[in-house]
Amino acid sequence: MKAVAYSIKPFEKEFLAKANQKKHDITLISNSLSLETAIYAEGKDAVIVFTNDDVSAPVIERLAGFGIKYITTRSSSVDQINVAAADKFGIKLANVPYYSPQAVAELTMALAFALNRHIVKAEEQSKHFDFRNDELIGFNFYGKTVGLVGLGKSGLAVANIFNGMGCVVIGYDPAFPENTNNIREVDLDTLFASADIISLHLPLTPGTKHIINKAALEKMKHGVMLINTSRGELINTKDVVVALDNGKIGYLGIDVYEYEKGLFFEDHKNDIDKDPILSRLMDHPNVLVTPHQAYLTREALQEIANQTIKNLDQWQNNTCVGNACTGIKKCQDHEVNQTQLKKAHVN
């Protein structure tokens, strides 16, 4: 099968090559997918995309005009893809249903630890031989209540770590997993009101967008720690800035950002005009931002590459079936949860 992979970073090449074993003719380009760059798909069978590529209806229509029959994304999320447009033009979709939930869970914990113990500030001071402890006081995680919003594979992996630290773990998910003895099921309002630490592990859907907003924040404890390693648009960033200003949020760790498209994964240090909202966030000493790197372990990268090639294999062999090989089915499954989320969504 002939394919073009967009938004390829240099470090991805070895993992894709190892997974592909020269089975498919894949052109790797660093450009992101857009109306302009869709031309690189001409003469190909499939397109391989990533989270910040433009896979909107106009782009899909152009890809269809070039004869594209398949689109696979190197991510579990499919919110960047206009699924209806793909269906309209008969383009089959695939994703990576999951990959190394431990990678996401471990970065979640890294953000929480670094924020709590002021690691960034301590390291910066130590570089200048300033070894004062005055502003480095943290808290024990032991005995604290952790609220997990979303209990898929990464959410459950985070729960295991917090449980091991002696935390009380509560969780909310419209499809709460069975046989989960280490997480107490609560409704969303109870989670917001009870948790000392809140961590988000949800896909982005119409029902989950801005699930963290002004009304939700008002229900949380003063000084709450909020961590997001899922999707940036789960958080209404402008509301969060206000909550940081008034102390409602005591610690914020985000690996994703509401307006990250065209910003994350690229070097913008020489930009004259920096993103104003992100700049305001990072002006707060109790905020830690990482550039969408939760997936960035060797194990996760190989799993992503393996599933991407497996999707191409299955399409080529006409064996692509089930959740592992259809974004349309994945999105339809989310619709069931969206209705329940909207009922519990804080407006």
C-alpha positions, 0 to 999 in steps of 0.5 A, a space after each residue: 500500500 502507498 501512504 504518506 505520513 504527515 507531521 513526522 518528527 525525526 524520532 518517529 522514523 526508526 519506530 515506523 521503519 521497525 514496524 513497517 519492515 518495508 511492507 508498505 511504501 510510506 512517504 514521511 514528511 514533516 509538514 502538517 496536513 492542510 488544504 495546501 499540503 494535501 497535494 502530497 497525497 496524490 497517487 497514494 492509497 492512505 494518509 497517516 496523520 497526527 493529533 494537530 493535523 487538519 482533517 476537516 471536511 474540506 481537506 477530506 474532500 480534497 484527499 478523496 479527489 486524490 483517490 485516498 481511501 484510508 486515513 489512520 491517525 497515530 493517536 487514540 483521539 479522532 476528534 481532529 477528523 471529520 468522521 461524517 465527511 470521511 463516511 460521505 466520501 467512503 474513506 475508511 478510518 483507523 486510530 491507535 485505540 490505546 498505547 502504553 497507558 503507563 506512559 500517560 500515567 507516569 507523566 501525570 504523576 511527574 506533573 503532580 510531583 513536580 508541582 507539589 514539591 516545587 521541583 522546577 523552582 528548586 532546580 533553578 535556584 540550585 543552579 544559582 547556588 541558592 539553596 534556601 527552602 523558604 518557598 519549597 513547602 509541599 504536602 504529603 500525597 498520602 491520605 489525600 483524595 484524588 478524583 479521576 475524571 475518566 477511567 479508561 486505560 490511562 485513568 486506571 493506570 493513574 489510579 493504581 499509582 495513587 492507590 500505591 501511595 496511600 491516596 483515597 481514589 474516587 472516580 467518575 465515568 459514564 461507563 464505570 469499569 466493573 471489578 474496580 475495588 480501588 476506586 470509589 464511584 461518585 458523581 461529577 459534582 461530588 468528585 469536584 467538591 471532594 478531591 484535593 487532586 483532580 486528573 482528567 482522562 477523557 476523550 474530547 467530544 461535544 459532551 466533554 468539551 470545557 468540562 472544566 469551566 467556571 461553574 465546575 471550578 466554583 465547586 472545587 476545593 480552594 487550592 485544588 491541584 488540576 492535571 490534564 494529560 488528555 485533551 486541551 479543550 477539556 478545560 476552558 482556559 480563560 476560566 482557569 486563568 481566573 481560578 489561578 488568579 484568585 487561588 481556587 486552583 493551587 496547582 495546574 499541570 497541563 501536557 495539552 493546551 486548548 489552543 495548542 494547534 500550530 503551537 505545540 510540536 514546534 519551536 516558537 521561542 523566536 516569535 515576537 508575539 507569543 500566545 497571550 493566554 498561554 503566556 498568562 498561564 505560565 506567568 503563574 509560578 504554580 503552573 507547569 506546562 509540558 508540550 504534549 509529551 505524555 506519549 513520548 516514551 520508546 515503548 509508547 512510540 513503538 506501540 503507536 507505530 506497530 498499530 499504525 502499520 497493522 491498520 495498513 496491513 488490515 486494509 490491504 488484506 481486507 481484514 480491518 474490523 472492530 474498534 481497533 480499525 475504525 474511527 467511525 465506530 469509536 466515535 459512535 461509541 462516544 455518542 452513548 457517553 456524550 448523552 450521559 456526560 451532558 447530563 452531568 456536565 457543569 454548565 
